[in-house]
């Protein structure tokens, strides 16, 4: 089977773990539990790929760059998704954007 790039979010959540779990659960609801959906539903884990929170526009641009450049942190369709913190009005993380490749 192949691999499909995905970007999911931004997902609200107090922590990256909560936002990731919510994104995976929603994708499984939307696309089913059968596997090979090409979505975050195929992921079991994530790695934070940006340490500083950024705007949604900046996070989307970074996600696109990571996919285009085949960043090794997110390249494996069986490996972790990338997590990018989205900043709120006060500058602290407000949500998370997830990016990666998933089995399809």
Backbone as CSV, one residue per row, in Angstrom:
resi,resn,N_x,N_y,N_z,CA_x,CA_y,CA_z,C_x,C_y,C_z
1,UNK,0.832,-1.175,0.000,0.000,0.000,0.000,0.882,1.247,0.000
2,UNK,0.249,2.390,-0.295,0.979,3.631,-0.412,0.915,4.482,0.841
3,UNK,1.311,5.721,0.656,1.279,6.693,1.746,0.686,7.988,1.222
4,UNK,-0.036,8.673,2.089,-0.696,9.920,1.745,-0.310,10.974,2.779
5,UNK,0.011,12.203,2.334,0.303,13.252,3.304,-0.995,13.768,3.929
6,UNK,-0.912,14.182,5.184,-2.073,14.775,5.843,-1.637,15.948,6.700
7,UNK,-2.554,16.867,6.885,-2.422,17.955,7.846,-3.752,18.014,8.575
8,UNK,-3.722,18.004,9.879,-4.933,18.000,10.683,-4.846,19.078,11.740
9,UNK,-5.850,19.910,11.788,-5.889,20.901,12.853,-6.230,22.266,12.319
10,UNK,-6.075,23.249,13.134,-5.553,23.107,14.485,-6.586,22.491,15.423
11,UNK,-6.108,21.645,16.311,-6.944,21.003,17.320,-6.715,21.700,18.644
12,UNK,-7.799,22.048,19.292,-7.712,22.643,20.621,-7.379,21.541,21.618
13,UNK,-6.674,21.885,22.629,-6.346,20.913,23.664,-5.402,21.534,24.659
14,UNK,-5.577,21.169,25.900,-4.708,21.710,26.940,-3.277,21.217,26.755
15,UNK,-3.142,20.013,26.237,-1.816,19.458,25.992,-1.762,18.889,24.586
16,UNK,-0.565,18.661,24.107,-0.402,18.039,22.790,-1.025,16.648,22.786
17,UNK,-0.884,15.921,23.893,-1.444,14.569,23.981,-2.961,14.583,23.843
18,UNK,-3.609,15.520,24.529,-5.068,15.619,24.440,-5.514,15.994,23.034
19,UNK,-4.824,16.941,22.426,-5.173,17.353,21.067,-4.943,16.218,20.075
20,UNK,-3.832,15.483,20.230,-3.538,14.346,19.353,-4.608,13.270,19.499
21,UNK,-4.926,12.909,20.727,-5.945,11.882,20.961,-7.278,12.290,20.347
22,UNK,-7.653,13.560,20.483,-8.913,14.045,19.914,-8.879,13.998,18.390
23,UNK,-7.739,14.362,17.787,-7.615,14.335,16.321,-7.697,12.912,15.790
24,UNK,-7.039,11.978,16.453,-7.074,10.568,16.038,-8.491,10.025,16.171
25,UNK,-9.125,10.298,17.291,-10.492,9.809,17.518,-11.457,10.362,16.475
26,UNK,-11.333,11.652,16.163,-12.215,12.254,15.157,-11.978,11.636,13.785
27,UNK,-10.730,11.422,13.428,-10.420,10.809,12.126,-10.953,9.380,12.057
28,UNK,-10.857,8.653,13.145,-11.398,7.281,13.161,-12.923,7.302,13.040
29,UNK,-13.546,8.296,13.640,-14.997,8.441,13.505,-15.352,8.783,12.054
30,UNK,-14.601,9.733,11.471,-14.888,10.191,10.106,-14.552,9.157,9.039
31,UNK,-13.453,8.421,9.217,-12.947,7.533,8.160,-12.999,6.051,8.505
32,UNK,-13.368,5.722,9.720,-13.480,4.327,10.124,-12.210,3.783,10.749
33,UNK,-12.309,2.570,11.244,-11.214,1.905,11.942,-10.565,0.828,11.091
34,UNK,-10.832,0.824,9.811,-10.390,-0.263,8.946,-8.915,-0.196,8.589
35,UNK,-8.272,0.905,8.814,-6.868,1.071,8.444,-6.713,1.622,7.040
36,UNK,-5.517,2.047,6.729,-5.172,2.569,5.405,-6.061,3.731,4.982
37,UNK,-6.378,4.622,5.929,-7.234,5.764,5.625,-6.457,6.954,5.054
38,UNK,-5.142,6.953,5.207,-4.348,8.092,4.763,-4.529,9.310,5.652
39,UNK,-4.958,9.086,6.898,-5.209,10.180,7.834,-4.454,9.955,9.135
40,UNK,-4.596,10.896,10.029,-3.977,10.780,11.352,-4.535,9.585,12.131
41,UNK,-5.641,9.021,11.663,-6.209,7.836,12.320,-5.219,6.674,12.349
42,UNK,-4.244,6.674,11.464,-3.258,5.597,11.385,-2.091,5.786,12.355
43,UNK,-2.053,6.913,13.047,-0.911,7.238,13.904,-1.135,6.834,15.353
44,UNK,-0.055,6.377,15.989,-0.083,6.008,17.399,0.655,7.003,18.275
45,UNK,1.444,7.885,17.651,2.305,8.774,18.421,2.599,10.024,17.602
46,UNK,3.220,10.995,18.241,3.618,12.226,17.574,4.941,12.704,18.147
47,UNK,5.582,13.595,17.405,6.802,14.252,17.853,6.603,15.751,17.630
48,UNK,6.981,16.547,18.618,6.855,17.999,18.474,7.978,18.487,17.575
49,UNK,7.616,19.167,16.483,8.600,19.576,15.472,8.910,21.070,15.517
50,UNK,8.243,21.808,16.385,8.529,23.234,16.567,8.396,23.543,18.052
51,UNK,9.398,24.170,18.618,9.381,24.412,20.057,8.582,25.660,20.439
52,UNK,8.538,26.636,19.577,7.836,27.889,19.866,6.471,27.900,19.189
53,UNK,5.415,28.297,19.922,4.099,28.425,19.291,4.132,29.459,18.172
54,UNK,3.343,29.228,17.137,3.276,30.129,15.995,1.838,30.319,15.563
55,UNK,1.622,31.283,14.686,0.271,31.505,14.184,-0.153,30.315,13.334
56,UNK,-1.449,30.200,13.099,-1.944,29.108,12.267,-1.364,29.188,10.860
57,UNK,-1.220,30.391,10.334,-0.640,30.580,9.001,0.807,30.102,8.960
58,UNK,1.587,30.468,9.967,2.977,30.030,10.038,3.072,28.514,10.197
59,UNK,2.204,27.946,11.024,2.212,26.494,11.254,1.857,25.740,9.975
60,UNK,0.888,26.250,9.229,0.506,25.612,7.966,1.662,25.673,6.968
61,UNK,2.344,26.803,6.917,3.503,26.934,6.026,4.608,25.965,6.439
62,UNK,4.859,25.837,7.734,5.872,24.895,8.209,5.468,23.467,7.868
63,UNK,4.201,23.110,8.053,3.719,21.760,7.725,3.948,21.462,6.246
64,UNK,3.624,22.410,5.387,3.847,22.227,3.948,5.327,22.019,3.643
65,UNK,6.176,22.803,4.297,7.626,22.681,4.098,8.127,21.308,4.565
66,UNK,7.659,20.836,5.698,8.083,19.530,6.208,7.699,18.417,5.230
67,UNK,6.516,18.506,4.659,6.074,17.495,3.692,6.887,17.570,2.399
68,UNK,7.090,18.788,1.884,7.841,18.965,0.627,9.284,18.486,0.741
69,UNK,9.880,18.713,1.905,11.298,18.379,2.081,11.510,16.985,2.657
70,UNK,10.420,16.202,2.765,10.527,14.845,3.309,11.293,14.832,4.627
71,UNK,10.861,15.671,5.556,11.507,15.745,6.856,11.496,14.353,7.505
72,UNK,12.658,13.855,7.919,12.738,12.489,8.449,11.927,12.267,9.726
73,UNK,11.592,13.330,10.447,10.810,13.179,11.677,9.376,12.736,11.404
74,UNK,8.885,13.012,10.179,7.494,12.685,9.848,7.366,11.842,8.584
75,UNK,8.470,11.435,8.014,8.462,10.762,6.709,7.902,9.346,6.737
76,UNK,8.097,8.628,7.824,7.681,7.234,7.908,6.161,7.131,8.069
77,UNK,5.492,6.451,7.126,4.041,6.322,7.211,3.606,5.526,8.436
78,UNK,4.501,4.757,9.011,4.199,3.997,10.233,4.754,4.696,11.475
79,UNK,5.486,5.792,11.282,6.096,6.518,12.398,5.184,7.590,12.953
80,UNK,5.744,8.486,13.758,4.928,9.503,14.422,4.486,10.621,13.481
81,UNK,3.420,11.286,13.886,2.993,12.524,13.235,3.829,13.657,13.817
82,UNK,3.909,14.756,13.111,4.557,15.950,13.632,3.521,16.839,14.300
83,UNK,3.884,17.475,15.393,2.981,18.378,16.110,3.591,19.770,16.148
84,UNK,2.791,20.760,15.759,3.238,22.152,15.736,2.312,22.953,16.647
85,UNK,2.857,23.633,17.669,1.998,24.407,18.570,1.484,25.685,17.907
86,UNK,0.194,25.943,18.105,-0.447,27.158,17.601,-0.609,28.107,18.775
87,UNK,-0.185,29.361,18.590,-0.275,30.295,19.709,-1.608,31.027,19.722
88,UNK,-2.038,31.293,20.948,-3.233,32.081,21.167,-2.887,33.549,21.240
89,UNK,-3.863,34.343,21.603,-3.659,35.785,21.672,-2.609,36.177,22.703
90,UNK,-2.475,35.384,23.762,-1.487,35.708,24.796,-0.121,35.095,24.514
91,UNK,0.032,34.402,23.374,1.313,33.831,22.985,1.546,32.409,23.443
92,UNK,0.709,31.903,24.345,0.876,30.528,24.808,0.156,29.571,23.862
93,UNK,0.537,28.286,23.879,-0.114,27.331,22.971,-1.626,27.284,23.195
94,UNK,-2.354,27.358,22.093,-3.812,27.337,22.127,-4.338,26.064,21.476
95,UNK,-3.539,25.495,20.616,-3.939,24.302,19.894,-2.735,23.704,19.200
96,UNK,-2.981,22.669,18.400,-1.895,21.952,17.747,-2.289,21.604,16.322
97,UNK,-1.357,21.725,15.418,-1.525,21.293,14.039,-0.665,20.042,13.881
98,UNK,-1.241,18.994,13.317,-0.527,17.735,13.129,-0.302,17.496,11.651
99,UNK,0.858,16.940,11.330,1.251,16.745,9.940,2.027,15.444,9.805
100,UNK,1.951,14.829,8.653,2.744,13.630,8.433,2.282,12.853,7.217
101,UNK,2.786,11.646,7.129,2.411,10.695,6.081,1.717,9.523,6.751
102,UNK,0.675,9.008,6.121,-0.076,7.898,6.705,-0.317,6.837,5.638
103,UNK,-0.420,5.598,6.072,-0.678,4.494,5.144,-2.032,4.681,4.483
104,UNK,-2.059,4.375,3.194,-3.303,4.510,2.427,-3.455,3.378,1.440
